[in-house]
Amino acid sequence: MGQDLKSMVLGLTKGTVALDDVYKEICQSICRSTGSTRSSIWLFDQLHTSIICQCLLDTRTGEYFKDVKLKEDDFPQYFSAIKSDLKIVANDAETHPNTSEFTDLYFIPNDIRSLLDHVVLKAGEPTGVLCCEHCGEIKDWSESDENYLKQMATILGMTFKFANVY
């Protein structure tokens, strides 16, 4: 974990840093480390039937977005996979069986070609999803990319404890 992120998480525990700022730093760190174009943090709703975006960074514009909601009823393959496998590695997201249902609605309009997701656990329970997306061309996610995202998911799970998420 980079020094900035460490100090931000410490600041969160002391009440001197906002959770949204920690989210932004995590998204920036993920894009830098994986070379992804976009990264985002999503939280499951209480029933685990949808995820709501808390922070999405698009490095092409430098903009942050939030509050997008994805429902399990609309994307059943994705939700089934993410709940059972705790990660999705989709080098070609448009054709991957667990992510292809996003193609027309989400991937094509945003030029997303590759996706790497990892579930965030808090006390062993799925709480959220970290997502890396690469735009413009297909990206072959490396083992290092997967490990980094898993590490960030672990850090975020600990952060949720400090921030009383859920």
C-alpha positions in Angstrom: 0.0 0.0 0.0 1.4 3.4 -1.0 2.2 5.9 1.7 -0.6 8.2 0.6 -3.2 5.5 1.0 -1.8 4.4 4.3 -2.0 7.9 5.7 -5.5 8.3 4.2 -6.8 5.1 5.9 -5.2 6.3 9.2 -6.9 9.7 8.7 -10.2 7.9 8.1 -9.8 6.1 11.5 -9.2 9.5 13.2 -12.0 11.2 11.4 -9.7 13.6 9.5 -10.2 12.1 6.0 -13.5 11.4 4.2 -14.4 8.0 2.9 -14.9 9.4 -0.6 -11.3 10.6 -0.6 -10.1 7.2 0.3 -12.2 5.7 -2.5 -10.6 8.2 -5.0 -7.1 7.3 -3.9 -7.8 3.6 -4.2 -9.2 4.1 -7.7 -6.1 6.1 -8.7 -3.8 3.5 -7.2 -5.5 0.7 -9.1 -5.3 2.5 -12.5 -1.6 3.4 -11.9 -0.7 -0.2 -10.8 -2.7 -2.2 -13.4 -2.5 0.2 -16.3 -6.3 0.1 -16.5 -8.3 3.0 -18.0 -11.0 3.0 -15.4 -11.5 1.7 -11.9 -14.4 1.7 -9.6 -15.7 0.7 -6.1 -19.2 -0.8 -5.8 -21.2 -1.8 -2.7 -23.8 -4.5 -2.5 -27.2 -3.4 -1.3 -28.5 -5.1 1.9 -30.1 -8.0 0.0 -27.1 -8.5 -2.4 -29.4 -8.1 -5.4 -27.7 -5.0 -6.8 -24.4 -3.1 -6.6 -24.2 0.7 -6.3 -21.1 2.6 -7.5 -19.4 4.6 -4.8 -16.6 5.9 -7.0 -15.6 5.4 -10.6 -12.4 7.1 -12.1 -12.1 7.4 -15.8 -8.4 8.3 -16.5 -9.2 9.4 -20.0 -11.1 12.4 -18.7 -9.9 12.5 -15.0 -13.6 12.6 -14.0 -15.2 10.7 -11.1 -18.7 9.3 -11.1 -20.9 7.6 -8.6 -24.4 6.3 -7.8 -24.8 4.1 -10.9 -26.8 1.0 -9.9 -26.6 -2.5 -11.5 -29.3 -5.0 -10.7 -28.9 -8.7 -10.5 -32.2 -9.2 -12.5 -30.6 -7.3 -15.4 -27.2 -9.0 -15.2 -27.8 -12.5 -13.8 -24.6 -14.2 -15.3 -22.4 -11.5 -13.8 -23.9 -11.6 -10.4 -23.8 -15.4 -10.2 -20.2 -15.5 -11.2 -19.0 -12.7 -8.9 -20.9 -14.2 -5.9 -19.5 -17.7 -6.5 -16.0 -17.1 -7.8 -15.3 -13.8 -6.0 -13.4 -12.6 -9.1 -13.9 -12.2 -12.8 -11.0 -12.1 -15.3 -12.4 -11.1 -18.7 -9.6 -10.1 -21.1 -12.3 -9.8 -23.9 -15.2 -8.6 -21.8 -17.6 -8.5 -24.7 -17.3 -12.2 -25.4 -16.6 -13.5 -21.8 -19.6 -15.6 -20.7 -19.9 -13.8 -17.3 -19.6 -10.3 -18.7 -21.1 -10.4 -22.2 -24.5 -9.3 -21.0 -23.0 -5.8 -20.4 -21.9 -5.4 -24.0 -24.7 -3.3 -25.6 -25.7 -1.3 -22.5 -22.3 -0.6 -20.9 -19.2 -1.8 -22.8 -19.9 -0.4 -26.3 -21.0 3.1 -25.2 -17.9 3.3 -22.9 -15.4 1.6 -25.3 -14.6 -1.0 -22.6 -12.8 -4.0 -23.9 -11.4 -5.8 -20.8 -12.7 -6.2 -17.2 -11.1 -7.4 -14.0 -13.3 -7.6 -10.9 -12.7 -8.8 -7.3 -15.2 -9.0 -4.4 -14.5 -7.0 -1.3 -15.1 -9.0 1.9 -15.8 -7.5 5.3 -15.6 -10.1 8.1 -15.7 -12.8 5.5 -19.0 -11.5 3.9 -19.2 -10.0 0.4 -19.7 -6.3 0.8 -18.5 -4.8 -2.5 -16.7 -5.2 -5.7 -13.5 -3.6 -7.0 -13.5 -3.2 -10.8 -10.8 -2.5 -13.4 -11.8 -1.7 -16.9 -9.6 -1.2 -19.9 -10.9 0.9 -22.9 -9.9 1.0 -26.5 -8.1 -2.3 -26.8 -8.2 -5.7 -25.2 -5.9 -6.0 -22.1 -4.5 -9.4 -21.0 -4.7 -9.1 -17.2 -1.5 -10.3 -15.6 -1.2 -12.4 -12.4 0.3 -9.2 -10.9 -2.8 -7.2 -11.9 -5.0 -9.9 -10.3 -2.9 -10.0 -7.1 -2.9 -6.2 -6.8 -6.6 -6.0 -7.1 -7.0 -8.7 -4.5 -4.7 -6.8 -2.2 -6.7 -3.6 -2.7 -9.9 -5.5 -2.0 -8.5 -6.7 1.3 -7.4 -3.2 2.2 -10.9 -1.9 1.3 -12.5 -4.5 3.4 -10.5 -3.3 6.4 -11.3 0.2 5.5 -15.0 -0.7 5.6 -14.6 -1.7 9.3 -13.1 1.7 10.2 -15.8 3.5 8.3 -18.7 1.4 9.6 -19.8 0.4 6.1 -22.8 -2.0 6.6 
